[in-house]
Amino acid sequence: MQSILDAINEWIKEILIGAINGNLSTMFGDVNEKVGTIAAEVGKTPQGWNANIFSMIQNLSENVIVPIAGLVITYVLCYELISMVTEKNNMHEVDVANLYKWMFKTACAILILSNTFNIVMAVFDVSQSVIAQAGRLIQGSTDVSADMLAELETSLEAMDLGPLLGLWLQSALIGFTMKAMGIIIFVLVYGRMLEIYLLTSLAPIPVATLSNRELGSTGQNYIKSLFAVGFQGLLILVCVAIYAVLIQGIATSGDPIGAIWGTVGYTVLLCFMLFKTGSIAQRIFGAH
Protein backbone atom coordinates (compact mmCIF):
# COMPACT_ATOMS: atom_id res chain seq x y z
CA MET A 1 0.00 0.00 0.00
CA GLN A 2 2.83 2.40 0.87
CA SER A 3 4.52 1.71 -2.45
CA ILE A 4 1.31 2.65 -4.27
CA LEU A 5 1.06 5.91 -2.32
CA ASP A 6 4.72 6.64 -3.05
CA ALA A 7 4.16 6.00 -6.75
CA ILE A 8 1.12 8.31 -6.78
CA ASN A 9 3.12 10.92 -4.88
CA GLU A 10 5.98 10.72 -7.41
CA TRP A 11 3.51 10.88 -10.30
CA ILE A 12 1.90 14.02 -8.92
CA LYS A 13 5.34 15.53 -8.27
CA GLU A 14 6.35 14.88 -11.87
CA ILE A 15 3.17 16.55 -13.10
CA LEU A 16 3.72 19.57 -10.85
CA ILE A 17 7.40 19.86 -11.79
CA GLY A 18 6.49 19.69 -15.46
CA ALA A 19 3.77 22.31 -15.00
CA ILE A 20 6.11 24.59 -13.02
CA ASN A 21 8.85 24.23 -15.63
CA GLY A 22 6.34 25.02 -18.35
CA ASN A 23 5.14 28.13 -16.53
CA LEU A 24 8.69 29.27 -15.83
CA SER A 25 9.86 28.62 -19.38
CA THR A 26 6.94 30.66 -20.74
CA MET A 27 7.51 33.41 -18.18
CA PHE A 28 11.25 33.67 -18.78
CA GLY A 29 10.68 33.46 -22.53
CA ASP A 30 8.27 36.40 -22.36
CA VAL A 31 10.77 38.36 -20.24
CA ASN A 32 13.63 37.66 -22.64
CA GLU A 33 11.51 38.59 -25.65
CA LYS A 34 10.28 41.89 -24.20
CA VAL A 35 13.70 42.94 -22.91
CA GLY A 36 15.23 42.05 -26.26
CA THR A 37 12.56 44.16 -27.93
CA ILE A 38 13.60 47.15 -25.81
CA ALA A 39 17.24 46.90 -26.86
CA ALA A 40 16.29 46.54 -30.53
CA GLU A 41 13.61 49.24 -30.73
CA VAL A 42 15.49 52.08 -29.01
CA GLY A 43 18.30 51.70 -31.56
CA LYS A 44 16.04 52.56 -34.51
CA THR A 45 15.75 55.98 -36.08
CA PRO A 46 12.32 57.44 -36.92
CA GLN A 47 13.00 56.60 -40.57
CA GLY A 48 13.90 53.01 -39.77
CA TRP A 49 11.14 52.31 -37.25
CA ASN A 50 8.27 52.65 -39.74
CA ALA A 51 8.86 54.13 -43.18
CA ASN A 52 5.14 54.65 -43.92
CA ILE A 53 4.50 56.61 -40.71
CA PHE A 54 7.69 58.61 -41.27
CA SER A 55 6.60 59.56 -44.78
CA MET A 56 3.15 60.59 -43.54
CA ILE A 57 4.62 62.75 -40.74
CA GLN A 58 7.06 64.38 -43.17
CA ASN A 59 4.28 65.26 -45.62
CA LEU A 60 2.12 66.58 -42.79
CA SER A 61 4.94 68.72 -41.43
CA GLU A 62 6.04 70.16 -44.76
CA ASN A 63 2.62 70.70 -46.37
CA VAL A 64 0.33 71.55 -43.46
CA ILE A 65 2.40 72.81 -40.53
CA VAL A 66 5.05 74.82 -42.41
CA PRO A 67 2.47 77.29 -43.84
CA ILE A 68 1.13 77.86 -40.33
CA ALA A 69 4.69 78.33 -39.09
CA GLY A 70 5.15 80.85 -41.93
CA LEU A 71 2.40 82.98 -40.43
CA VAL A 72 4.00 82.67 -37.01
CA ILE A 73 7.44 83.71 -38.22
CA THR A 74 5.92 86.62 -40.17
CA TYR A 75 4.28 87.90 -37.01
CA VAL A 76 7.48 87.40 -35.00
CA LEU A 77 9.71 89.20 -37.51
CA CYS A 78 7.26 92.06 -38.05
CA TYR A 79 6.89 92.50 -34.31
CA GLU A 80 10.67 92.59 -33.93
CA LEU A 81 11.06 95.12 -36.76
CA ILE A 82 8.42 97.45 -35.31
CA SER A 83 9.97 97.18 -31.85
CA MET A 84 13.42 97.95 -33.25
CA VAL A 85 12.25 100.97 -35.26
CA THR A 86 10.22 102.50 -32.43
CA GLU A 87 12.79 101.76 -29.76
CA LYS A 88 14.70 105.07 -30.12
CA ASN A 89 12.95 108.47 -29.95
CA ASN A 90 9.72 107.27 -31.52
CA MET A 91 11.17 106.53 -34.98
CA HIS A 92 13.28 109.71 -35.21
CA GLU A 93 16.56 107.80 -34.93
CA VAL A 94 16.82 104.70 -37.10
CA ASP A 95 20.12 102.83 -37.17
CA VAL A 96 20.64 101.42 -40.68
CA ALA A 97 22.98 98.78 -39.30
CA ASN A 98 20.13 97.38 -37.22
CA LEU A 99 18.02 97.07 -40.36
CA TYR A 100 20.80 95.04 -42.01
CA LYS A 101 20.99 92.88 -38.90
CA TRP A 102 17.24 92.35 -39.04
CA MET A 103 17.42 91.38 -42.71
CA PHE A 104 20.21 88.90 -42.01
CA LYS A 105 18.29 87.46 -39.05
CA THR A 106 15.19 87.15 -41.22
CA ALA A 107 17.09 85.28 -43.92
CA CYS A 108 18.57 82.89 -41.33
CA ALA A 109 15.18 82.34 -39.69
CA ILE A 110 13.53 81.52 -43.02
CA LEU A 111 16.40 79.20 -43.94
CA ILE A 112 16.10 77.36 -40.62
CA LEU A 113 12.33 77.12 -40.93
CA SER A 114 12.50 75.71 -44.45
CA ASN A 115 14.93 73.01 -43.25
CA THR A 116 13.22 72.26 -39.94
CA PHE A 117 12.50 68.63 -40.75
CA ASN A 118 16.13 67.95 -41.68
CA ILE A 119 17.33 69.66 -38.50
CA VAL A 120 14.99 67.59 -36.34
CA MET A 121 16.08 64.37 -38.03
CA ALA A 122 19.71 65.38 -37.47
CA VAL A 123 19.02 65.58 -33.73
CA PHE A 124 17.70 62.01 -33.73
CA ASP A 125 20.52 60.80 -35.97
CA VAL A 126 23.00 62.10 -33.41
CA SER A 127 21.16 60.46 -30.50
CA GLN A 128 20.78 57.14 -32.35
CA SER A 129 24.49 57.19 -33.22
CA VAL A 130 25.32 57.57 -29.52
CA ILE A 131 22.88 54.77 -28.66
CA ALA A 132 24.45 52.48 -31.27
CA GLN A 133 27.94 53.10 -29.87
CA ALA A 134 26.69 52.50 -26.33
CA GLY A 135 25.05 49.27 -27.44
CA ARG A 136 28.43 47.96 -28.58
CA LEU A 137 30.10 48.94 -25.31
CA ILE A 138 27.42 47.65 -22.93
CA GLN A 139 27.97 43.93 -22.64
CA GLY A 140 25.86 41.26 -20.97
CA SER A 141 23.01 39.05 -22.02
CA THR A 142 19.53 39.91 -20.86
CA ASP A 143 18.33 36.33 -21.26
CA VAL A 144 17.35 34.08 -18.39
CA SER A 145 19.44 31.17 -19.59
CA ALA A 146 18.56 27.48 -19.97
CA ASP A 147 21.19 26.66 -17.32
CA MET A 148 19.18 28.62 -14.77
CA LEU A 149 16.08 26.58 -15.66
CA ALA A 150 18.07 23.34 -15.34
CA GLU A 151 19.27 24.38 -11.88
CA LEU A 152 15.69 25.21 -10.94
CA GLU A 153 14.50 21.79 -12.07
CA THR A 154 17.15 20.10 -9.92
CA SER A 155 15.99 22.09 -6.92
CA LEU A 156 12.34 21.26 -7.64
CA GLU A 157 13.01 17.53 -7.64
CA ALA A 158 14.24 17.74 -4.06
CA MET A 159 11.07 19.48 -2.83
CA ASP A 160 8.07 17.83 -1.21
CA LEU A 161 4.59 17.70 -2.71
CA GLY A 162 3.14 20.53 -0.59
CA PRO A 163 5.75 23.16 -1.45
CA LEU A 164 5.59 22.09 -5.10
CA LEU A 165 1.83 22.69 -5.16
CA GLY A 166 2.31 26.15 -3.63
CA LEU A 167 5.10 26.95 -6.08
CA TRP A 168 2.90 25.87 -9.00
CA LEU A 169 0.17 28.25 -7.90
CA GLN A 170 2.72 31.04 -7.50
CA SER A 171 4.26 30.38 -10.91
CA ALA A 172 0.82 30.46 -12.57
CA LEU A 173 -0.01 33.77 -10.89
CA ILE A 174 3.38 35.25 -11.72
CA GLY A 175 2.95 34.21 -15.35
CA PHE A 176 -0.09 36.48 -15.68
CA THR A 177 1.77 39.27 -13.88
CA MET A 178 4.71 39.03 -16.26
CA LYS A 179 2.40 39.27 -19.27
CA ALA A 180 1.11 42.52 -17.80
CA MET A 181 4.71 43.69 -17.43
CA GLY A 182 5.26 42.83 -21.09
CA ILE A 183 2.33 45.04 -22.07
CA ILE A 184 3.76 47.90 -19.99
CA ILE A 185 7.15 47.56 -21.69
CA PHE A 186 5.47 47.50 -25.11
CA VAL A 187 3.47 50.64 -24.35
CA LEU A 188 6.52 52.52 -23.08
CA VAL A 189 8.93 51.64 -25.90
CA TYR A 190 6.43 52.18 -28.70
CA GLY A 191 4.98 55.22 -26.93
CA ARG A 192 8.42 56.86 -27.02
CA MET A 193 8.61 56.45 -30.77
CA LEU A 194 5.09 57.83 -31.22
CA GLU A 195 6.13 60.80 -29.05
CA ILE A 196 9.04 61.38 -31.43
CA TYR A 197 6.68 61.40 -34.39
CA LEU A 198 4.30 63.81 -32.66
CA LEU A 199 7.14 66.18 -31.75
CA THR A 200 8.41 66.01 -35.31
CA SER A 201 5.04 66.71 -36.93
CA LEU A 202 4.65 70.12 -35.23
CA ALA A 203 8.33 71.09 -35.31
CA PRO A 204 8.04 74.16 -37.61
CA ILE A 205 5.77 76.08 -35.23
CA PRO A 206 8.13 76.29 -32.20
CA VAL A 207 11.16 76.64 -34.50
CA ALA A 208 9.52 79.72 -36.02
CA THR A 209 9.89 81.54 -32.69
CA LEU A 210 13.64 80.99 -32.31
CA SER A 211 14.63 84.28 -33.93
CA ASN A 212 12.89 86.41 -31.30
CA ARG A 213 14.44 87.10 -27.90
CA GLU A 214 11.11 87.24 -26.06
CA LEU A 215 9.33 84.35 -27.78
CA GLY A 216 12.42 82.26 -28.46
CA SER A 217 12.09 80.31 -25.21
CA THR A 218 9.33 78.25 -26.85
CA GLY A 219 11.64 77.10 -29.62
CA GLN A 220 14.56 76.60 -27.24
CA ASN A 221 12.49 74.40 -24.96
CA TYR A 222 11.31 72.44 -27.99
CA ILE A 223 14.90 71.74 -29.05
CA LYS A 224 15.68 70.61 -25.50
CA SER A 225 12.67 68.29 -25.61
CA LEU A 226 13.94 66.78 -28.87
CA PHE A 227 17.31 65.99 -27.31
CA ALA A 228 15.61 64.66 -24.18
CA VAL A 229 13.37 62.19 -26.00
CA GLY A 230 16.23 61.21 -28.30
CA PHE A 231 18.70 60.47 -25.51
CA GLN A 232 15.97 58.81 -23.47
CA GLY A 233 16.81 55.78 -25.60
CA LEU A 234 20.32 55.77 -24.12
CA LEU A 235 18.91 55.80 -20.59
CA ILE A 236 16.57 52.94 -21.53
CA LEU A 237 19.56 50.98 -22.84
CA VAL A 238 21.47 51.60 -19.60
CA CYS A 239 18.47 50.31 -17.61
CA VAL A 240 18.41 47.15 -19.72
CA ALA A 241 22.16 46.65 -19.21
CA ILE A 242 21.79 47.00 -15.42
CA TYR A 243 18.85 44.59 -15.53
CA ALA A 244 21.01 42.08 -17.41
CA VAL A 245 23.68 42.17 -14.71
CA LEU A 246 21.11 41.78 -11.93
CA ILE A 247 19.18 38.97 -13.59
CA GLN A 248 22.33 36.93 -14.23
CA GLY A 249 23.30 37.30 -10.58
CA ILE A 250 20.22 35.48 -9.28
CA ALA A 251 21.15 32.24 -7.54
CA THR A 252 18.73 29.58 -8.80
CA SER A 253 20.02 26.57 -6.87
CA GLY A 254 18.63 25.87 -3.42
CA ASP A 255 15.91 28.48 -3.43
CA PRO A 256 13.71 28.28 -6.56
CA ILE A 257 10.97 30.40 -5.01
CA GLY A 258 13.44 33.17 -4.20
CA ALA A 259 14.87 32.96 -7.74
CA ILE A 260 11.43 33.28 -9.31
CA TRP A 261 10.37 36.21 -7.16
CA GLY A 262 13.80 37.80 -7.64
CA THR A 263 13.27 37.71 -11.40
CA VAL A 264 9.83 39.23 -10.99
CA GLY A 265 11.18 41.93 -8.68
CA TYR A 266 13.94 42.91 -11.09
CA THR A 267 11.49 43.00 -14.00
CA VAL A 268 9.08 45.23 -12.08
CA LEU A 269 12.03 47.45 -11.14
CA LEU A 270 13.00 47.60 -14.83
CA CYS A 271 9.47 48.73 -15.80
CA PHE A 272 9.49 51.38 -13.08
CA MET A 273 12.84 52.78 -14.15
CA LEU A 274 11.87 52.73 -17.82
CA PHE A 275 8.98 55.05 -16.97
CA LYS A 276 11.41 57.32 -15.08
CA THR A 277 13.80 57.67 -18.04
CA GLY A 278 11.61 60.31 -19.69
CA SER A 279 11.57 62.66 -16.70
CA ILE A 280 15.27 62.05 -16.01
CA ALA A 281 16.17 62.95 -19.62
CA GLN A 282 14.08 66.11 -19.40
CA ARG A 283 15.82 67.17 -16.18
CA ILE A 284 19.23 66.55 -17.74
CA PHE A 285 18.48 68.73 -20.78
CA GLY A 286 16.44 71.30 -18.85
CA ALA A 287 13.26 70.67 -20.83
CA HIS A 288 9.83 71.21 -19.31
NUDOMI-358990 format. One record per residue (C-alpha): x, y, z; residue in three letters. Coordinates in Angstrom, 1 decimal, padded with zeros to 4 digits. Layout:
+--------+--------+--------+-----+
|     xx |     yy |     zz | res |
+--------+--------+--------+-----+
|      X |      Y |      Z | ALA |
...
+--------+--------+--------+-----+
//
This chain:
+--------+--------+--------+-----+
|     xx |     yy |     zz | res |
+--------+--------+--------+-----+
|  000.0 |  000.0 |  000.0 | MET |
|  002.8 |  002.4 |  000.9 | GLN |
|  004.5 |  001.7 | -002.5 | SER |
|  001.3 |  002.6 | -004.3 | ILE |
|  001.1 |  005.9 | -002.3 | LEU |
|  004.7 |  006.6 | -003.0 | ASP |
|  004.2 |  006.0 | -006.8 | ALA |
|  001.1 |  008.3 | -006.8 | ILE |
|  003.1 |  010.9 | -004.9 | ASN |
|  006.0 |  010.7 | -007.4 | GLU |
|  003.5 |  010.9 | -010.3 | TRP |
|  001.9 |  014.0 | -008.9 | ILE |
|  005.3 |  015.5 | -008.3 | LYS |
|  006.3 |  014.9 | -011.9 | GLU |
|  003.2 |  016.6 | -013.1 | ILE |
|  003.7 |  019.6 | -010.8 | LEU |
|  007.4 |  019.9 | -011.8 | ILE |
|  006.5 |  019.7 | -015.5 | GLY |
|  003.8 |  022.3 | -015.0 | ALA |
|  006.1 |  024.6 | -013.0 | ILE |
|  008.9 |  024.2 | -015.6 | ASN |
|  006.3 |  025.0 | -018.4 | GLY |
|  005.1 |  028.1 | -016.5 | ASN |
|  008.7 |  029.3 | -015.8 | LEU |
|  009.9 |  028.6 | -019.4 | SER |
|  006.9 |  030.7 | -020.7 | THR |
|  007.5 |  033.4 | -018.2 | MET |
|  011.3 |  033.7 | -018.8 | PHE |
|  010.7 |  033.5 | -022.5 | GLY |
|  008.3 |  036.4 | -022.4 | ASP |
|  010.8 |  038.4 | -020.2 | VAL |
|  013.6 |  037.7 | -022.6 | ASN |
|  011.5 |  038.6 | -025.7 | GLU |
|  010.3 |  041.9 | -024.2 | LYS |
|  013.7 |  042.9 | -022.9 | VAL |
|  015.2 |  042.0 | -026.3 | GLY |
|  012.6 |  044.2 | -027.9 | THR |
|  013.6 |  047.1 | -025.8 | ILE |
|  017.2 |  046.9 | -026.9 | ALA |
|  016.3 |  046.5 | -030.5 | ALA |
|  013.6 |  049.2 | -030.7 | GLU |
|  015.5 |  052.1 | -029.0 | VAL |
|  018.3 |  051.7 | -031.6 | GLY |
|  016.0 |  052.6 | -034.5 | LYS |
|  015.7 |  056.0 | -036.1 | THR |
|  012.3 |  057.4 | -036.9 | PRO |
|  013.0 |  056.6 | -040.6 | GLN |
|  013.9 |  053.0 | -039.8 | GLY |
|  011.1 |  052.3 | -037.2 | TRP |
|  008.3 |  052.6 | -039.7 | ASN |
|  008.9 |  054.1 | -043.2 | ALA |
|  005.1 |  054.7 | -043.9 | ASN |
|  004.5 |  056.6 | -040.7 | ILE |
|  007.7 |  058.6 | -041.3 | PHE |
|  006.6 |  059.6 | -044.8 | SER |
|  003.1 |  060.6 | -043.5 | MET |
|  004.6 |  062.7 | -040.7 | ILE |
|  007.1 |  064.4 | -043.2 | GLN |
|  004.3 |  065.3 | -045.6 | ASN |
|  002.1 |  066.6 | -042.8 | LEU |
|  004.9 |  068.7 | -041.4 | SER |
|  006.0 |  070.2 | -044.8 | GLU |
|  002.6 |  070.7 | -046.4 | ASN |
|  000.3 |  071.6 | -043.5 | VAL |
|  002.4 |  072.8 | -040.5 | ILE |
|  005.0 |  074.8 | -042.4 | VAL |
|  002.5 |  077.3 | -043.8 | PRO |
|  001.1 |  077.9 | -040.3 | ILE |
|  004.7 |  078.3 | -039.1 | ALA |
|  005.2 |  080.9 | -041.9 | GLY |
|  002.4 |  083.0 | -040.4 | LEU |
|  004.0 |  082.7 | -037.0 | VAL |
|  007.4 |  083.7 | -038.2 | ILE |
|  005.9 |  086.6 | -040.2 | THR |
|  004.3 |  087.9 | -037.0 | TYR |
|  007.5 |  087.4 | -035.0 | VAL |
|  009.7 |  089.2 | -037.5 | LEU |
|  007.3 |  092.1 | -038.1 | CYS |
|  006.9 |  092.5 | -034.3 | TYR |
|  010.7 |  092.6 | -033.9 | GLU |
|  011.1 |  095.1 | -036.8 | LEU |
|  008.4 |  097.5 | -035.3 | ILE |
|  010.0 |  097.2 | -031.8 | SER |
|  013.4 |  097.9 | -033.3 | MET |
|  012.3 |  101.0 | -035.3 | VAL |
|  010.2 |  102.5 | -032.4 | THR |
|  012.8 |  101.8 | -029.8 | GLU |
|  014.7 |  105.1 | -030.1 | LYS |
|  012.9 |  108.5 | -029.9 | ASN |
|  009.7 |  107.3 | -031.5 | ASN |
|  011.2 |  106.5 | -035.0 | MET |
|  013.3 |  109.7 | -035.2 | HIS |
|  016.6 |  107.8 | -034.9 | GLU |
|  016.8 |  104.7 | -037.1 | VAL |
|  020.1 |  102.8 | -037.2 | ASP |
|  020.6 |  101.4 | -040.7 | VAL |
|  023.0 |  098.8 | -039.3 | ALA |
|  020.1 |  097.4 | -037.2 | ASN |
|  018.0 |  097.1 | -040.4 | LEU |
|  020.8 |  095.0 | -042.0 | TYR |
|  021.0 |  092.9 | -038.9 | LYS |
|  017.2 |  092.3 | -039.0 | TRP |
|  017.4 |  091.4 | -042.7 | MET |
|  020.2 |  088.9 | -042.0 | PHE |
|  018.3 |  087.5 | -039.1 | LYS |
|  015.2 |  087.2 | -041.2 | THR |
|  017.1 |  085.3 | -043.9 | ALA |
|  018.6 |  082.9 | -041.3 | CYS |
|  015.2 |  082.3 | -039.7 | ALA |
|  013.5 |  081.5 | -043.0 | ILE |
|  016.4 |  079.2 | -043.9 | LEU |
|  016.1 |  077.4 | -040.6 | ILE |
|  012.3 |  077.1 | -040.9 | LEU |
|  012.5 |  075.7 | -044.4 | SER |
|  014.9 |  073.0 | -043.3 | ASN |
|  013.2 |  072.3 | -039.9 | THR |
|  012.5 |  068.6 | -040.7 | PHE |
|  016.1 |  067.9 | -041.7 | ASN |
|  017.3 |  069.7 | -038.5 | ILE |
|  015.0 |  067.6 | -036.3 | VAL |
|  016.1 |  064.4 | -038.0 | MET |
|  019.7 |  065.4 | -037.5 | ALA |
|  019.0 |  065.6 | -033.7 | VAL |
|  017.7 |  062.0 | -033.7 | PHE |
|  020.5 |  060.8 | -036.0 | ASP |
|  023.0 |  062.1 | -033.4 | VAL |
|  021.2 |  060.5 | -030.5 | SER |
|  020.8 |  057.1 | -032.3 | GLN |
|  024.5 |  057.2 | -033.2 | SER |
|  025.3 |  057.6 | -029.5 | VAL |
|  022.9 |  054.8 | -028.7 | ILE |
|  024.5 |  052.5 | -031.3 | ALA |
|  027.9 |  053.1 | -029.9 | GLN |
|  026.7 |  052.5 | -026.3 | ALA |
|  025.0 |  049.3 | -027.4 | GLY |
|  028.4 |  048.0 | -028.6 | ARG |
|  030.1 |  048.9 | -025.3 | LEU |
|  027.4 |  047.7 | -022.9 | ILE |
|  028.0 |  043.9 | -022.6 | GLN |
|  025.9 |  041.3 | -021.0 | GLY |
|  023.0 |  039.1 | -022.0 | SER |
|  019.5 |  039.9 | -020.9 | THR |
|  018.3 |  036.3 | -021.3 | ASP |
|  017.3 |  034.1 | -018.4 | VAL |
|  019.4 |  031.2 | -019.6 | SER |
|  018.6 |  027.5 | -020.0 | ALA |
|  021.2 |  026.7 | -017.3 | ASP |
|  019.2 |  028.6 | -014.8 | MET |
|  016.1 |  026.6 | -015.7 | LEU |
|  018.1 |  023.3 | -015.3 | ALA |
|  019.3 |  024.4 | -011.9 | GLU |
|  015.7 |  025.2 | -010.9 | LEU |
|  014.5 |  021.8 | -012.1 | GLU |
|  017.2 |  020.1 | -009.9 | THR |
|  016.0 |  022.1 | -006.9 | SER |
|  012.3 |  021.3 | -007.6 | LEU |
|  013.0 |  017.5 | -007.6 | GLU |
|  014.2 |  017.7 | -004.1 | ALA |
|  011.1 |  019.5 | -002.8 | MET |
|  008.1 |  017.8 | -001.2 | ASP |
|  004.6 |  017.7 | -002.7 | LEU |
|  003.1 |  020.5 | -000.6 | GLY |
|  005.7 |  023.2 | -001.4 | PRO |
|  005.6 |  022.1 | -005.1 | LEU |
|  001.8 |  022.7 | -005.2 | LEU |
|  002.3 |  026.1 | -003.6 | GLY |
|  005.1 |  026.9 | -006.1 | LEU |
|  002.9 |  025.9 | -009.0 | TRP |
|  000.2 |  028.2 | -007.9 | LEU |
|  002.7 |  031.0 | -007.5 | GLN |
|  004.3 |  030.4 | -010.9 | SER |
|  000.8 |  030.5 | -012.6 | ALA |
|  000.0 |  033.8 | -010.9 | LEU |
|  003.4 |  035.2 | -011.7 | ILE |
|  002.9 |  034.2 | -015.3 | GLY |
| -000.1 |  036.5 | -015.7 | PHE |
|  001.8 |  039.3 | -013.9 | THR |
|  004.7 |  039.0 | -016.3 | MET |
|  002.4 |  039.3 | -019.3 | LYS |
|  001.1 |  042.5 | -017.8 | ALA |
|  004.7 |  043.7 | -017.4 | MET |
|  005.3 |  042.8 | -021.1 | GLY |
|  002.3 |  045.0 | -022.1 | ILE |
|  003.8 |  047.9 | -020.0 | ILE |
|  007.1 |  047.6 | -021.7 | ILE |
|  005.5 |  047.5 | -025.1 | PHE |
|  003.5 |  050.6 | -024.3 | VAL |
|  006.5 |  052.5 | -023.1 | LEU |
|  008.9 |  051.6 | -025.9 | VAL |
|  006.4 |  052.2 | -028.7 | TYR |
|  005.0 |  055.2 | -026.9 | GLY |
|  008.4 |  056.9 | -027.0 | ARG |
|  008.6 |  056.5 | -030.8 | MET |
|  005.1 |  057.8 | -031.2 | LEU |
|  006.1 |  060.8 | -029.1 | GLU |
|  009.0 |  061.4 | -031.4 | ILE |
|  006.7 |  061.4 | -034.4 | TYR |
|  004.3 |  063.8 | -032.7 | LEU |
|  007.1 |  066.2 | -031.8 | LEU |
|  008.4 |  066.0 | -035.3 | THR |
|  005.0 |  066.7 | -036.9 | SER |
|  004.7 |  070.1 | -035.2 | LEU |
|  008.3 |  071.1 | -035.3 | ALA |
|  008.0 |  074.2 | -037.6 | PRO |
|  005.8 |  076.1 | -035.2 | ILE |
|  008.1 |  076.3 | -032.2 | PRO |
|  011.2 |  076.6 | -034.5 | VAL |
|  009.5 |  079.7 | -036.0 | ALA |
|  009.9 |  081.5 | -032.7 | THR |
|  013.6 |  081.0 | -032.3 | LEU |
|  014.6 |  084.3 | -033.9 | SER |
|  012.9 |  086.4 | -031.3 | ASN |
|  014.4 |  087.1 | -027.9 | ARG |
|  011.1 |  087.2 | -026.1 | GLU |
|  009.3 |  084.4 | -027.8 | LEU |
|  012.4 |  082.3 | -028.5 | GLY |
|  012.1 |  080.3 | -025.2 | SER |
|  009.3 |  078.2 | -026.9 | THR |
|  011.6 |  077.1 | -029.6 | GLY |
|  014.6 |  076.6 | -027.2 | GLN |
|  012.5 |  074.4 | -025.0 | ASN |
|  011.3 |  072.4 | -028.0 | TYR |
|  014.9 |  071.7 | -029.1 | ILE |
|  015.7 |  070.6 | -025.5 | LYS |
|  012.7 |  068.3 | -025.6 | SER |
|  013.9 |  066.8 | -028.9 | LEU |
|  017.3 |  066.0 | -027.3 | PHE |
|  015.6 |  064.7 | -024.2 | ALA |
|  013.4 |  062.2 | -026.0 | VAL |
|  016.2 |  061.2 | -028.3 | GLY |
|  018.7 |  060.5 | -025.5 | PHE |
|  016.0 |  058.8 | -023.5 | GLN |
|  016.8 |  055.8 | -025.6 | GLY |
|  020.3 |  055.8 | -024.1 | LEU |
|  018.9 |  055.8 | -020.6 | LEU |
|  016.6 |  052.9 | -021.5 | ILE |
|  019.6 |  051.0 | -022.8 | LEU |
|  021.5 |  051.6 | -019.6 | VAL |
|  018.5 |  050.3 | -017.6 | CYS |
|  018.4 |  047.2 | -019.7 | VAL |
|  022.2 |  046.7 | -019.2 | ALA |
|  021.8 |  047.0 | -015.4 | ILE |
|  018.8 |  044.6 | -015.5 | TYR |
|  021.0 |  042.1 | -017.4 | ALA |
|  023.7 |  042.2 | -014.7 | VAL |
|  021.1 |  041.8 | -011.9 | LEU |
|  019.2 |  039.0 | -013.6 | ILE |
|  022.3 |  036.9 | -014.2 | GLN |
|  023.3 |  037.3 | -010.6 | GLY |
|  020.2 |  035.5 | -009.3 | ILE |
|  021.2 |  032.2 | -007.5 | ALA |
|  018.7 |  029.6 | -008.8 | THR |
|  020.0 |  026.6 | -006.9 | SER |
|  018.6 |  025.9 | -003.4 | GLY |
|  015.9 |  028.5 | -003.4 | ASP |
|  013.7 |  028.3 | -006.6 | PRO |
|  011.0 |  030.4 | -005.0 | ILE |
|  013.4 |  033.2 | -004.2 | GLY |
|  014.9 |  033.0 | -007.7 | ALA |
|  011.4 |  033.3 | -009.3 | ILE |
|  010.4 |  036.2 | -007.2 | TRP |
|  013.8 |  037.8 | -007.6 | GLY |
|  013.3 |  037.7 | -011.4 | THR |
|  009.8 |  039.2 | -011.0 | VAL |
|  011.2 |  041.9 | -008.7 | GLY |
|  013.9 |  042.9 | -011.1 | TYR |
|  011.5 |  043.0 | -014.0 | THR |
|  009.1 |  045.2 | -012.1 | VAL |
|  012.0 |  047.5 | -011.1 | LEU |
|  013.0 |  047.6 | -014.8 | LEU |
|  009.5 |  048.7 | -015.8 | CYS |
|  009.5 |  051.4 | -013.1 | PHE |
|  012.8 |  052.8 | -014.1 | MET |
|  011.9 |  052.7 | -017.8 | LEU |
|  009.0 |  055.0 | -017.0 | PHE |
|  011.4 |  057.3 | -015.1 | LYS |
|  013.8 |  057.7 | -018.0 | THR |
|  011.6 |  060.3 | -019.7 | GLY |
|  011.6 |  062.7 | -016.7 | SER |
|  015.3 |  062.0 | -016.0 | ILE |
|  016.2 |  063.0 | -019.6 | ALA |
|  014.1 |  066.1 | -019.4 | GLN |
|  015.8 |  067.2 | -016.2 | ARG |
|  019.2 |  066.6 | -017.7 | ILE |
|  018.5 |  068.7 | -020.8 | PHE |
|  016.4 |  071.3 | -018.8 | GLY |
|  013.3 |  070.7 | -020.8 | ALA |
|  009.8 |  071.2 | -019.3 | HIS |
+--------+--------+--------+-----+
//
